[in-house]
């Protein structure tokens, strides 16, 4: 969730070592970026103390994109990051890691 610069569970997204700042609404990452790891940074805001960083490690490189919907209710999720493959893959795997701190 990211409602404002002071009310969030995640202040921004990342792909590898590159940071993607959240817009007020709309595409976070466009066009999709091909990567093996992406996630959300953690930290502390007025809404959430010590939110974990969450990282997704893919078994193979995939295009990744994301969207932020405008919202003012911090109880609702409004941030999405996903693999944007142009076709259904026969199989793939990933690992999700959550850790205290700003970025894994």
N, CA, C and O atoms as a GROMACS GRO file, in nm:
protein
  416
    1UNK      N    1   0.084  -0.115   0.000
    1UNK     CA    2   0.000   0.000   0.000
    1UNK      C    3   0.090   0.123   0.000
    1UNK      O    4   0.192   0.128   0.069
    2UNK      N    5   0.049   0.221  -0.078
    2UNK     CA    6   0.120   0.349  -0.080
    2UNK      C    7   0.016   0.457  -0.109
    2UNK      O    8  -0.026   0.476  -0.223
    3UNK      N    9  -0.024   0.529  -0.004
    3UNK     CA   10  -0.125   0.634  -0.020
    3UNK      C   11  -0.063   0.772  -0.038
    3UNK      O   12  -0.120   0.857  -0.106
    4UNK      N   13   0.053   0.794   0.024
    4UNK     CA   14   0.120   0.925   0.015
    4UNK      C   15   0.265   0.909   0.057
    4UNK      O   16   0.310   0.798   0.088
    5UNK      N   17   0.339   1.019   0.057
    5UNK     CA   18   0.480   1.013   0.097
    5UNK      C   19   0.498   0.983   0.245
    5UNK      O   20   0.609   0.951   0.288
    6UNK      N   21   0.391   0.991   0.325
    6UNK     CA   22   0.401   0.962   0.468
    6UNK      C   23   0.316   0.843   0.513
    6UNK      O   24   0.334   0.794   0.624
    7UNK      N   25   0.225   0.796   0.429
    7UNK     CA   26   0.137   0.684   0.464
    7UNK      C   27   0.159   0.572   0.364
    7UNK      O   28   0.109   0.576   0.251
    8UNK      N   29   0.236   0.469   0.407
    8UNK     CA   30   0.269   0.360   0.316
    8UNK      C   31   0.317   0.236   0.392
    8UNK      O   32   0.362   0.244   0.506
    9UNK      N   33   0.305   0.122   0.324
    9UNK     CA   34   0.372  -0.002   0.364
    9UNK      C   35   0.501  -0.018   0.285
    9UNK      O   36   0.595  -0.083   0.331
   10UNK      N   37   0.505   0.043   0.165
   10UNK     CA   38   0.624   0.039   0.079
   10UNK      C   39   0.645   0.179   0.020
   10UNK      O   40   0.552   0.235  -0.038
   11UNK      N   41   0.765   0.235   0.034
   11UNK     CA   42   0.789   0.369  -0.021
   11UNK      C   43   0.816   0.368  -0.171
   11UNK      O   44   0.792   0.469  -0.238
   12UNK      N   45   0.864   0.256  -0.226
   12UNK     CA   46   0.891   0.246  -0.369
   12UNK      C   47   0.921   0.102  -0.406
   12UNK      O   48   0.927   0.014  -0.320
   13UNK      N   49   0.940   0.079  -0.536
   13UNK     CA   50   0.967  -0.055  -0.588
   13UNK      C   51   1.112  -0.061  -0.636
   13UNK      O   52   1.178   0.042  -0.651
   14UNK      N   53   1.160  -0.182  -0.659
   14UNK     CA   54   1.294  -0.196  -0.715
   14UNK      C   55   1.300  -0.315  -0.810
   14UNK      O   56   1.226  -0.412  -0.797
   15UNK      N   57   1.389  -0.302  -0.907
   15UNK     CA   58   1.427  -0.412  -0.995
   15UNK      C   59   1.578  -0.414  -0.990
   15UNK      O   60   1.644  -0.318  -1.030
   16UNK      N   61   1.635  -0.525  -0.941
   16UNK     CA   62   1.779  -0.530  -0.921
   16UNK      C   63   1.820  -0.419  -0.825
   16UNK      O   64   1.770  -0.414  -0.712
   17UNK      N   65   1.909  -0.332  -0.867
   17UNK     CA   66   1.951  -0.221  -0.782
   17UNK      C   67   1.885  -0.089  -0.821
   17UNK      O   68   1.910   0.013  -0.758
   18UNK      N   69   1.800  -0.091  -0.924
   18UNK     CA   70   1.732   0.031  -0.967
   18UNK      C   71   1.603   0.052  -0.889
   18UNK      O   72   1.522  -0.039  -0.875
   19UNK      N   73   1.585   0.176  -0.839
   19UNK     CA   74   1.466   0.213  -0.762
   19UNK      C   75   1.364   0.277  -0.856
   19UNK      O   76   1.400   0.357  -0.943
   20UNK      N   77   1.238   0.242  -0.838
   20UNK     CA   78   1.127   0.300  -0.913
   20UNK      C   79   1.037   0.373  -0.815
   20UNK      O   80   0.968   0.310  -0.734
   21UNK      N   81   1.036   0.506  -0.822
   21UNK     CA   82   0.952   0.585  -0.734
   21UNK      C   83   0.806   0.569  -0.776
   21UNK      O   84   0.776   0.557  -0.894
   22UNK      N   85   0.718   0.569  -0.678
   22UNK     CA   86   0.576   0.554  -0.708
   22UNK      C   87   0.519   0.685  -0.763
   22UNK      O   88   0.546   0.792  -0.709
   23UNK      N   89   0.440   0.675  -0.869
   23UNK     CA   90   0.367   0.792  -0.916
   23UNK      C   91   0.246   0.815  -0.826
   23UNK      O   92   0.218   0.733  -0.739
   24UNK      N   93   0.174   0.924  -0.844
   24UNK     CA   94   0.052   0.944  -0.765
   24UNK      C   95  -0.054   0.843  -0.806
   24UNK      O   96  -0.140   0.806  -0.726
   25UNK      N   97  -0.048   0.797  -0.931
   25UNK     CA   98  -0.129   0.684  -0.980
   25UNK      C   99  -0.078   0.646  -1.117
   25UNK      O  100  -0.014   0.726  -1.186
   26UNK      N  101  -0.106   0.525  -1.156
   26UNK     CA  102  -0.068   0.478  -1.289
   26UNK      C  103   0.050   0.382  -1.287
   26UNK      O  104   0.079   0.319  -1.186
   27UNK      N  105   0.116   0.372  -1.402
   27UNK     CA  106   0.225   0.276  -1.419
   27UNK      C  107   0.344   0.309  -1.331
   27UNK      O  108   0.391   0.423  -1.328
   28UNK      N  109   0.393   0.209  -1.260
   28UNK     CA  110   0.516   0.221  -1.182
   28UNK      C  111   0.634   0.189  -1.273
   28UNK      O  112   0.737   0.258  -1.270
   29UNK      N  113   0.619   0.085  -1.353
   29UNK     CA  114   0.725   0.039  -1.444
   29UNK      C  115   0.661   0.018  -1.581
   29UNK      O  116   0.582  -0.074  -1.600
   30UNK      N  117   0.696   0.105  -1.674
   30UNK     CA  118   0.645   0.092  -1.811
   30UNK      C  119   0.742   0.155  -1.907
   30UNK      O  120   0.778   0.271  -1.887
   31UNK      N  121   0.786   0.086  -2.009
   31UNK     CA  122   0.749  -0.049  -2.047
   31UNK      C  123   0.807  -0.150  -1.949
   31UNK      O  124   0.893  -0.116  -1.867
   32UNK      N  125   0.761  -0.276  -1.956
   32UNK     CA  126   0.815  -0.378  -1.867
   32UNK      C  127   0.967  -0.390  -1.880
   32UNK      O  128   1.024  -0.370  -1.987
   33UNK      N  129   1.030  -0.424  -1.768
   33UNK     CA  130   1.175  -0.442  -1.761
   33UNK      C  131   1.202  -0.590  -1.737
   33UNK      O  132   1.144  -0.650  -1.647
   34UNK      N  133   1.291  -0.649  -1.817
   34UNK     CA  134   1.325  -0.790  -1.802
   34UNK      C  135   1.428  -0.806  -1.690
   34UNK      O  136   1.532  -0.741  -1.689
   35UNK      N  137   1.396  -0.895  -1.596
   35UNK     CA  138   1.479  -0.912  -1.476
   35UNK      C  139   1.459  -1.050  -1.416
   35UNK      O  140   1.369  -1.124  -1.455
   36UNK      N  141   1.543  -1.082  -1.320
   36UNK     CA  142   1.525  -1.204  -1.240
   36UNK      C  143   1.486  -1.171  -1.097
   36UNK      O  144   1.453  -1.262  -1.020
   37UNK      N  145   1.490  -1.041  -1.059
   37UNK     CA  146   1.450  -1.006  -0.922
   37UNK      C  147   1.386  -0.868  -0.918
   37UNK      O  148   1.429  -0.775  -0.986
   38UNK      N  149   1.280  -0.859  -0.837
   38UNK     CA  150   1.209  -0.733  -0.820
   38UNK      C  151   1.140  -0.735  -0.685
   38UNK      O  152   1.126  -0.841  -0.622
   39UNK      N  153   1.096  -0.619  -0.640
   39UNK     CA  154   1.027  -0.618  -0.511
   39UNK      C  155   0.988  -0.480  -0.465
   39UNK      O  156   0.990  -0.383  -0.541
   40UNK      N  157   0.952  -0.474  -0.338
   40UNK     CA  158   0.909  -0.351  -0.271
   40UNK      C  159   1.002  -0.324  -0.154
   40UNK      O  160   1.033  -0.413  -0.076
   41UNK      N  161   1.047  -0.200  -0.143
   41UNK     CA  162   1.130  -0.162  -0.030
   41UNK      C  163   1.042  -0.151   0.095
   41UNK      O  164   0.921  -0.129   0.086
   42UNK      N  165   1.103  -0.167   0.209
   42UNK     CA  166   1.034  -0.154   0.336
   42UNK      C  167   1.082  -0.030   0.408
   42UNK      O  168   1.149   0.055   0.350
   43UNK      N  169   1.049  -0.020   0.535
   43UNK     CA  170   1.091   0.093   0.616
   43UNK      C  171   0.981   0.135   0.710
   43UNK      O  172   0.891   0.057   0.742
   44UNK      N  173   0.987   0.260   0.754
   44UNK     CA  174   0.890   0.311   0.851
   44UNK      C  175   0.825   0.437   0.799
   44UNK      O  176   0.892   0.530   0.753
   45UNK      N  177   0.692   0.439   0.806
   45UNK     CA  178   0.613   0.558   0.771
   45UNK      C  179   0.524   0.592   0.890
   45UNK      O  180   0.530   0.524   0.993
   46UNK      N  181   0.443   0.696   0.876
   46UNK     CA  182   0.350   0.728   0.984
   46UNK      C  183   0.243   0.620   1.000
   46UNK      O  184   0.180   0.610   1.105
   47UNK      N  185   0.221   0.541   0.897
   47UNK     CA  186   0.121   0.434   0.900
   47UNK      C  187   0.178   0.302   0.950
   47UNK      O  188   0.112   0.230   1.024
   48UNK      N  189   0.302   0.270   0.908
   48UNK     CA  190   0.359   0.139   0.935
   48UNK      C  191   0.500   0.152   0.989
   48UNK      O  192   0.583   0.223   0.931
   49UNK      N  193   0.527   0.084   1.099
   49UNK     CA  194   0.661   0.081   1.158
   49UNK      C  195   0.731  -0.046   1.114
   49UNK      O  196   0.675  -0.156   1.126
   50UNK      N  197   0.853  -0.032   1.064
   50UNK     CA  198   0.937  -0.147   1.025
   50UNK      C  199   0.870  -0.241   0.924
   50UNK      O  200   0.873  -0.363   0.942
   51UNK      N  201   0.812  -0.186   0.820
   51UNK     CA  202   0.757  -0.270   0.713
   51UNK      C  203   0.872  -0.346   0.648
   51UNK      O  204   0.978  -0.288   0.624
   52UNK      N  205   0.854  -0.475   0.620
   52UNK     CA  206   0.962  -0.551   0.559
   52UNK      C  207   0.979  -0.519   0.412
   52UNK      O  208   0.883  -0.479   0.345
   53UNK      N  209   1.101  -0.536   0.362
   53UNK     CA  210   1.124  -0.535   0.218
   53UNK      C  211   1.084  -0.674   0.168
   53UNK      O  212   1.109  -0.774   0.235
   54UNK      N  213   1.022  -0.679   0.051
   54UNK     CA  214   0.979  -0.806  -0.008
   54UNK      C  215   1.042  -0.817  -0.146
   54UNK      O  216   1.026  -0.728  -0.230
   55UNK      N  217   1.114  -0.928  -0.169
   55UNK     CA  218   1.182  -0.948  -0.297
   55UNK      C  219   1.136  -1.079  -0.359
   55UNK      O  220   1.122  -1.180  -0.291
   56UNK      N  221   1.114  -1.076  -0.490
   56UNK     CA  222   1.079  -1.195  -0.567
   56UNK      C  223   1.199  -1.228  -0.656
   56UNK      O  224   1.241  -1.146  -0.736
   57UNK      N  225   1.253  -1.349  -0.640
   57UNK     CA  226   1.363  -1.398  -0.724
   57UNK      C  227   1.306  -1.503  -0.818
   57UNK      O  228   1.253  -1.605  -0.775
   58UNK      N  229   1.317  -1.476  -0.948
   58UNK     CA  230   1.263  -1.565  -1.049
   58UNK      C  231   1.367  -1.668  -1.094
   58UNK      O  232   1.487  -1.641  -1.089
   59UNK      N  233   1.322  -1.784  -1.137
   59UNK     CA  234   1.413  -1.887  -1.186
   59UNK      C  235   1.470  -1.852  -1.323
   59UNK      O  236   1.574  -1.905  -1.363
   60UNK      N  237   1.402  -1.764  -1.395
   60UNK     CA  238   1.449  -1.718  -1.526
   60UNK      C  239   1.404  -1.574  -1.546
   60UNK      O  240   1.304  -1.532  -1.488
   61UNK      N  241   1.474  -1.500  -1.627
   61UNK     CA  242   1.439  -1.361  -1.651
   61UNK      C  243   1.302  -1.351  -1.717
   61UNK      O  244   1.268  -1.428  -1.807
   62UNK      N  245   1.224  -1.254  -1.669
   62UNK     CA  246   1.090  -1.228  -1.722
   62UNK      C  247   1.067  -1.077  -1.725
   62UNK      O  248   1.128  -1.005  -1.646
   63UNK      N  249   0.981  -1.029  -1.813
   63UNK     CA  250   0.945  -0.888  -1.808
   63UNK      C  251   0.858  -0.862  -1.685
   63UNK      O  252   0.770  -0.942  -1.652
   64UNK      N  253   0.883  -0.750  -1.618
   64UNK     CA  254   0.809  -0.714  -1.496
   64UNK      C  255   0.753  -0.574  -1.514
   64UNK      O  256   0.820  -0.486  -1.569
   65UNK      N  257   0.632  -0.554  -1.469
   65UNK     CA  258   0.569  -0.423  -1.472
   65UNK      C  259   0.493  -0.402  -1.342
   65UNK      O  260   0.489  -0.492  -1.258
   66UNK      N  261   0.434  -0.284  -1.324
   66UNK     CA  262   0.360  -0.257  -1.202
   66UNK      C  263   0.268  -0.138  -1.216
   66UNK      O  264   0.283  -0.056  -1.307
   67UNK      N  265   0.171  -0.130  -1.126
   67UNK     CA  266   0.068  -0.027  -1.130
   67UNK      C  267   0.036   0.018  -0.988
   67UNK      O  268   0.038  -0.062  -0.895
   68UNK      N  269   0.008   0.147  -0.973
   68UNK     CA  270  -0.038   0.202  -0.846
   68UNK      C  271  -0.172   0.268  -0.869
   68UNK      O  272  -0.184   0.358  -0.953
   69UNK      N  273  -0.274   0.226  -0.796
   69UNK     CA  274  -0.408   0.285  -0.805
   69UNK      C  275  -0.420   0.395  -0.700
   69UNK      O  276  -0.376   0.376  -0.587
   70UNK      N  277  -0.479   0.509  -0.736
   70UNK     CA  278  -0.495   0.615  -0.636
   70UNK      C  279  -0.590   0.569  -0.526
   70UNK      O  280  -0.693   0.507  -0.553
   71UNK      N  281  -0.555   0.599  -0.402
   71UNK     CA  282  -0.635   0.553  -0.290
   71UNK      C  283  -0.601   0.634  -0.166
   71UNK      O  284  -0.489   0.684  -0.153
   72UNK      N  285  -0.695   0.649  -0.078
   72UNK     CA  286  -0.667   0.719   0.048
   72UNK      C  287  -0.706   0.635   0.169
   72UNK      O  288  -0.705   0.687   0.281
   73UNK      N  289  -0.738   0.509   0.150
   73UNK     CA  290  -0.770   0.419   0.261
   73UNK      C  291  -0.651   0.326   0.282
   73UNK      O  292  -0.630   0.236   0.202
   74UNK      N  293  -0.572   0.347   0.388
   74UNK     CA  294  -0.454   0.264   0.408
   74UNK      C  295  -0.485   0.117   0.437
   74UNK      O  296  -0.393   0.035   0.441
   75UNK      N  297  -0.611   0.082   0.458
   75UNK     CA  298  -0.646  -0.058   0.479
   75UNK      C  299  -0.663  -0.134   0.348
   75UNK      O  300  -0.682  -0.256   0.349
   76UNK      N  301  -0.655  -0.065   0.235
   76UNK     CA  302  -0.669  -0.128   0.104
   76UNK      C  303  -0.534  -0.133   0.034
   76UNK      O  304  -0.453  -0.041   0.046
   77UNK      N  305  -0.510  -0.241  -0.039
   77UNK     CA  306  -0.386  -0.253  -0.116
   77UNK      C  307  -0.404  -0.184  -0.251
   77UNK      O  308  -0.509  -0.199  -0.314
   78UNK      N  309  -0.304  -0.109  -0.294
   78UNK     CA  310  -0.316  -0.038  -0.420
   78UNK      C  311  -0.190  -0.046  -0.506
   78UNK      O  312  -0.180   0.023  -0.608
   79UNK      N  313  -0.093  -0.128  -0.466
   79UNK     CA  314   0.032  -0.144  -0.542
   79UNK      C  315   0.037  -0.286  -0.596
   79UNK      O  316   0.014  -0.383  -0.524
   80UNK      N  317   0.069  -0.297  -0.725
   80UNK     CA  318   0.084  -0.430  -0.785
   80UNK      C  319   0.209  -0.436  -0.871
   80UNK      O  320   0.233  -0.346  -0.951
   81UNK      N  321   0.288  -0.541  -0.855
   81UNK     CA  322   0.402  -0.572  -0.942
   81UNK      C  323   0.381  -0.714  -0.991
   81UNK      O  324   0.340  -0.801  -0.913
   82UNK      N  325   0.409  -0.740  -1.118
   82UNK     CA  326   0.386  -0.874  -1.170
   82UNK      C  327   0.473  -0.902  -1.292
   82UNK      O  328   0.522  -0.810  -1.358
   83UNK      N  329   0.490  -1.031  -1.321
   83UNK     CA  330   0.557  -1.073  -1.443
   83UNK      C  331   0.461  -1.049  -1.558
   83UNK      O  332   0.343  -1.085  -1.551
   84UNK      N  333   0.511  -0.990  -1.664
   84UNK     CA  334   0.427  -0.949  -1.776
   84UNK      C  335   0.460  -1.029  -1.901
   84UNK      O  336   0.475  -0.972  -2.009
   85UNK      N  337   0.472  -1.160  -1.887
   85UNK     CA  338   0.504  -1.246  -2.001
   85UNK      C  339   0.392  -1.236  -2.104
   85UNK      O  340   0.275  -1.225  -2.068
   86UNK      N  341   0.427  -1.240  -2.231
   86UNK     CA  342   0.329  -1.226  -2.339
   86UNK      C  343   0.257  -1.357  -2.370
   86UNK      O  344   0.163  -1.360  -2.449
   87UNK      N  345   0.302  -1.466  -2.307
   87UNK     CA  346   0.237  -1.595  -2.328
   87UNK      C  347   0.241  -1.674  -2.197
   87UNK      O  348   0.321  -1.644  -2.108
   88UNK      N  349   0.154  -1.773  -2.186
   88UNK     CA  350   0.152  -1.858  -2.068
   88UNK      C  351   0.275  -1.948  -2.073
   88UNK      O  352   0.298  -2.018  -2.172
   89UNK      N  353   0.353  -1.947  -1.966
   89UNK     CA  354   0.474  -2.030  -1.960
   89UNK      C  355   0.437  -2.171  -1.915
   89UNK      O  356   0.350  -2.186  -1.829
   90UNK      N  357   0.500  -2.274  -1.970
   90UNK     CA  358   0.468  -2.411  -1.930
   90UNK      C  359   0.503  -2.437  -1.784
   90UNK      O  360   0.436  -2.515  -1.716
   91UNK      N  361   0.608  -2.371  -1.734
   91UNK     CA  362   0.642  -2.381  -1.592
   91UNK      C  363   0.743  -2.271  -1.560
   91UNK      O  364   0.816  -2.225  -1.647
   92UNK      N  365   0.744  -2.231  -1.435
   92UNK     CA  366   0.843  -2.137  -1.384
   92UNK      C  367   0.835  -2.140  -1.234
   92UNK      O  368   0.736  -2.186  -1.177
   93UNK      N  369   0.938  -2.092  -1.169
   93UNK     CA  370   0.939  -2.092  -1.023
   93UNK      C  371   0.999  -1.962  -0.973
   93UNK      O  372   1.064  -1.888  -1.047
   94UNK      N  373   0.975  -1.936  -0.847
   94UNK     CA  374   1.024  -1.813  -0.785
   94UNK      C  375   1.036  -1.833  -0.635
   94UNK      O  376   0.977  -1.925  -0.578
   95UNK      N  377   1.114  -1.746  -0.573
   95UNK     CA  378   1.131  -1.744  -0.428
   95UNK      C  379   1.096  -1.605  -0.380
   95UNK      O  380   1.138  -1.506  -0.439
   96UNK      N  381   1.018  -1.598  -0.274
   96UNK     CA  382   0.982  -1.470  -0.214
   96UNK      C  383   1.052  -1.459  -0.080
   96UNK      O  384   1.045  -1.551   0.002
   97UNK      N  385   1.120  -1.346  -0.057
   97UNK     CA  386   1.190  -1.322   0.067
   97UNK      C  387   1.139  -1.191   0.128
   97UNK      O  388   1.124  -1.091   0.058
   98UNK      N  389   1.112  -1.192   0.257
   98UNK     CA  390   1.075  -1.070   0.329
   98UNK      C  391   1.176  -1.052   0.440
   98UNK      O  392   1.207  -1.147   0.513
   99UNK      N  393   1.227  -0.931   0.454
   99UNK     CA  394   1.331  -0.903   0.552
   99UNK      C  395   1.317  -0.762   0.605
   99UNK      O  396   1.276  -0.671   0.532
  100UNK      N  397   1.350  -0.743   0.731
  100UNK     CA  398   1.353  -0.609   0.788
  100UNK      C  399   1.459  -0.528   0.715
  100UNK      O  400   1.567  -0.579   0.685
  101UNK      N  401   1.429  -0.404   0.688
  101UNK     CA  402   1.525  -0.318   0.620
  101UNK      C  403   1.463  -0.252   0.501
  101UNK      O  404   1.345  -0.271   0.473
  102UNK      N  405   1.542  -0.173   0.431
  102UNK     CA  406   1.486  -0.098   0.320
  102UNK      C  407   1.489  -0.174   0.190
  102UNK      O  408   1.390  -0.169   0.116
  103UNK      N  409   1.597  -0.243   0.158
  103UNK     CA  410   1.601  -0.323   0.035
  103UNK      C  411   1.686  -0.445   0.058
  103UNK      O  412   1.790  -0.438   0.125
  104UNK      N  413   1.644  -0.555   0.004
  104UNK     CA  414   1.719  -0.680   0.019
  104UNK      C  415   1.840  -0.681  -0.071
  104UNK      O  416   1.915  -0.779  -0.072
   0.00000   0.00000   0.00000
